[in-house]
Amino acid sequence: MIEATGLLFLTLAAAKPPPPSAPVADLSPVLAAARREHRVPGLVAVVTDRERVIAEGAAGVRVINRPAPMRVGDLVHIGSITKPFTATLLATLVDQGRLRWETTLAEALPDLVPAMKPDYRSVSLAQLLSHEAGVQPFEDDGSPEFRGIPVVPGDARAQRHRFAAYALSLEPVSPPGTAFRYSNAGVTIAAAMAEGVTGRPWEELLRERVLVPLGATTAGVGWPNVRDAQAPWGHMEKDGTLVPTPPDDPYKLPAWTAPAGDLSMSLPDLARLARLHLNGVDGKAGLVRPETIRVMHTKRLRGGLGWGVSTLLGHDVSTFSGSAGTFIAMIALVHDADLAVMVAGNAGDADAEAAVKDVLKALIVRFAGDRSPSPQ
């Protein structure tokens, strides 16, 4: 999923994570080099171990052709990295016995059963979060499944419930349980299950069950610059040129998308989620039981529950990336090194994606080493 490109990756030497008393390392020179190579307006990165941030940095500007510099604490849109947050919310309900990973759509959303395709009735929460439910992808707004999305008055919860009914009325892209088929809709439907059993909207559940306990005070729904006038603007490529998206830009994500991809926050706050999962996999009790977190990071057909599970540079990792076209963010939990790396850029084009990939892999090499098998 993540490939190393450019000279940056090749020039960083491997090093062990610093001891707990060490000062926070400055990553700004690494980010500045990547920004120059790939022509990204701004980049930010954070590395954390299981206890604290051990390295951080930022480079570039918040808005192209404006002087305000990018800062470590700036808000960035994390796109589909919202999915691990939604999965963590659902894990808290599993711990309480209000849901099970095996809870089916018919059990959690019984009012939708008459209209849903029969194949979906036995689809489980785990299958939705691992993209094994066969639900239509809803990735590209030009694809056929987008054409029939109902316009629903009312609050976000009502819109998500109606969207779930629509998505489950469509034919599966594959028989549930047989294949990995990435789906934004599947995670939104999982969030609707949480709303169904609690009677409360995802936004409130996420805030009370995940964000507040973690201390992630900067997190919220929507573009950063809509929530904070000083925040970085996203940038989109138009006719070969990067164009900033101002706060009043008409491009916004619909309410049904929020649980699958519409959070923004600072990377130090994203690191709080990373530490929860690093500690849980290591057996340390926290907001979610270690046994529950370990299930989330156990590979199924292709990924875990809310996370991608794979090997990168010879390390066992849980990863996710996210972009809604104006920002790009990536996170990797490097379990055998007890650390996590996260990188974001304020543009959504191919150059920004390449820069973020390069930096992510370079920082894994720097702080965890390259354990890739030697070529034969």
N, C-alpha and C positions, 0 to 999 in steps of 0.2 A: 504493500500500500504506500510506503514511503521510500523513495529512492534518493540516494545521495548524488548531487550534481555540483559542478563548479569546483574551484580550488579551495574554497573555505573549508570544506569537510576534510580535505587532505592535509591541511596545514596545522590542524589543532592536535596537540599531543594528548594522550590519555593521562588522566590523573585521578587519584582517589578523592572522594568527597572530603572536605576539610573537617577537622574535629569540631565539637560543639562550641568551643570557645573562639573559633576563628571568625574574623570579620566577614561580612557578606561580600562575596567577590563581585567585581564590576564586569558585566557582560557587554557594556556599551561599545567597546572596540570591535567585538565580534559582529554586533548588529550593524555598526556603521559600515563594515566591510561588505556585509551581505546587501545592505541597502544600496551601496554604490554599484555593486555588481549587477543587481536586478532592478534598480531604479524604482524602489518602493518609497512612497512618501514617508512612512514611519513604521518602525518595528519596536516591539517590546518583548522581553523574555524573562522568565523566572524559573529557577531551579530550587526545589525543596527536598529535604529529607523527611523522615517521619515526624520530626519535631519542629522544624523551622525553615524559613527561606535561607538558603546558603549562597545563592548567587542571583543577581538581577541586573537589568540594564534596559536602556532605551536609546533609540537613535532616530534622527529625522524629525519631521514636523507633523503636527496634528492635521493641518490642511495644506495641500499643495500650494506653493507660491505664497505662503503666509509664514511669518517668523516664529510663531509659538511652537516651542519644541515638544516633542513627544516625551512623556514622563512615565515612570514605572507604574504609578498609581492611576494612570488614565483608564477610563472605561473603554472597552473594546467589545464589539459584538462577537459572541462566540458561536453563533449559528447552531449547528447540530451537536455541539458539545453540551447543549441544553439536555440532550437525551440522557446522559449519565445522571444529571440532576433529577430528572423525572423518574428514572429508575430507582434512585436513592429514596425519593419520596415514597414510591411504591414499596420499597423494602421496609420502610418503617411500618407500613400497614401490614405487611407480611409478618413482621416481628410481633405485632399486636394480635395476630390471628384474625384480622378483619378481611384479609385476602390471603390466598395461598398462591404460590407460583403456578399451581395446577388449576386455579380458579378459571372457569370457562366463561366465555362471553354470554352464554345462555344463563349462567348463574348470576353474573354481575350486572348484566344489562337485559333483564328478561323482557322489558317492553319493546326491545328491538328485534326480538326473535321472529315475530311473524313476517317481517320484511327482509331479514337477512338471508343470504344464500345458505342453504342447509349445511354446506361444508364448514361454515364459520361457527356454527353453534358449539362445537366442541373445542374450538381454538382456545388455548390457555394464555394466561398472562405472560408466562415465560416465552411462549412462541411469538407473541407480539413484540416483546422487548429484545428478542434475539433475531428478529426479522425472518422467522420461519413460518409465519401465519398465512403467507400467500396473498396478503393484502396488496392492492394496487399501490405503486410507489409514490405517486404525487410528488415527484421531484422536479419535473419540468412543467411550467404553467402553460406550455403549448401542447402538452400531450392530451389525448382524448379524455382521460378521467377528470380533467379539470373543467370540462365544458358543462357538466351537470351539477356542479357544486351549488347547493341552494343558498340563496341570500336570506338570512334569518335575522329578524329584528330581536333585540334583547341583549342580554349580557353574554360574556364570553363563554360561560358554561353552557348556555342554551345553544349557542352557535356550534360548540364542539359536539354536543349531543346530536344535533341535527346532521352535522357533518359525518359523525360516526355511523348514523343510520344510512346515509347516502353511500359511504365507502363500503359498508357491509352488504349493500344491495348489488354491488358490482361483482362480476365473475372473478374468482381468484386468478392470479397470474400463474400459480402453481398449486397443486394440492397441498393443503396445510400440513406442515411437518415434514415435507419431503425435500425442501430446498431453501437456501438462503436467498431471499429477494428483498433488498433494502427498501424500506417503506417509511416515509414520514407519517403517513396515515396510521400505520400500525401503532406507533408510539402515542399519537394523539388519542387513538381508541383506548390504549392502556390507561392514559390519563382520565379518559371518560369513565373507565371502570372505577378509578379512585373517587371520582366525583359522585358516581352512582352509589357506592357503599357508604360514603360519608355525608352526602348531601351538601357538600361545600365545593367551591370552585378551586381548580388547580392552583391559581395564583395564591389564594389564602393558604392552602395546604402546603405548598412549597415554602412559602415564607415562614410559617409557624413550625413546620416539621424539619426543615433542612436549613434554610438560609439564616434564620435567627439563631438556632442552636450552634451553627458553625461560626457565627460572627461575620457572615458575608454581607456587610452593610452596604456595599456598593451595587449589589445585584438588583436587576429589575428588567422588566419586559420592554423591548423596543430598541430603536437605534440610540446609541450613546448621546448624540448631540441633541436629541429631542428631550432627554431627561436632564442633561447638564449642558448648559450653553458653552462651557469651556472644554467640553470633551472633544476628542478627535472626530472628524468627519470621515465617513467611508468614501471610497472612490470606485467608480466603475469605468471600464474601458468603453469608449465610444469612438468609432472610426479611428482606432489606433492611438487615441489620446485618453489619458486618465482625467476624468471629470469628477469633482467632488459632489457629494450629495448633501445639500444643505438641510437644516431641520424641517423646512417646509416642503421638501421634495415629496411629490405624490406617491413615490414608491414606499409602501409599507407592507409588512407581512400581515396576512389576515389572522383573526383571533384564533382560528382553529389550529394554526401552525405553532402557536406559542410553546406548548409542551415539547414539541419536536425540534424547535430551532430558533427561538426569538429572545434569548436572554443576552444581556450585556452586563459586564462587570469588569473590575480590575483583575489583572492576573494574580496579584497577591491574594485576592479572595478566591479565585479559582484554585489556588494552591491549598486552600482550606479543605476543599472537597478531595483533592488528591491525597492529603494527609489522612483523612478519614479512611479512604480505601487502602492506602498503603498499610496503615496500622491494622485495619480489619483483616486483610490477607495474612498479616503477620500474627494474628490471634489476639490483638489487643482490643478490649471492649470499648465501644464508643456509642455514637448516635445509633448505629445499626450493629446488631450482633455479628461477631466475627464469622459465625457459621453462615449467616445470610450473605455477607459480603463475599465469602469464598465461593458461594454458588454463583454470584454475579460475575466472577472472574474465571469461571470454569468454562473451557471451550466446549461448545455444542457443535452444530454443523460447521460453523465458521467463526462465530464470536460468542461472547457471553451475554449477560443480561444488561443492556445499556452500555456495553463496552465492546470494542474489538479486542480479541485475544489472539496474539500471534508471537512470532519471534522476530526481533530486530537487532541487527549487529551482534547476533549470538545471545541476546538477552531475552528472557521471558517478559513480555510487555502486555499491558492493556493500553489501548490507544483510542483516540477519536479525533476527527477533524471536523471543522464546520465552516461554512461560508454561505451567506445568502446573497453573494454577488458584490458586496461593498467592503467587507472585511474577510480575512482568512485567519483561522486559529487552529492550533494543533496541540494535543497533549499526549504524553507518553508516560505511563507508570512503569518504571523499570524495577520489577519486583526483586530480582536477585541482587540489586544494588541498593534497595531501600530508598529510592529517590524518584522524583517525578520532574519532567521537563515540560514547560509550556511556552509557546511562542505565538505571537499574533502580529498581523500587519493590517494597516488601515486601507487596504485595497483588495479587490476580489479578482484580479486578473491573473493570468498565467505566471507573470513575473513575480507577483507577490507570493503565489503558491510555492514557486521554486525557492524563493528566499526563505520562507518559513520552514520548508522541508530541509533545506541545507542547514539552517541554524539548529533545528531540532536534533538532527543526527550528529552535528558537530558537538553539541553540548552533551549528548549521551556519550560520545567518545571521550570528551574531556573529563567528565565526572564519573563515568562508569567503565570506560575502556571499550575497546572493540574486541568482542569475543567470537567474531565470525570464524567459521572453519577455514583453515588455510586451503587455498586452491590446490587441487591434486595435480 
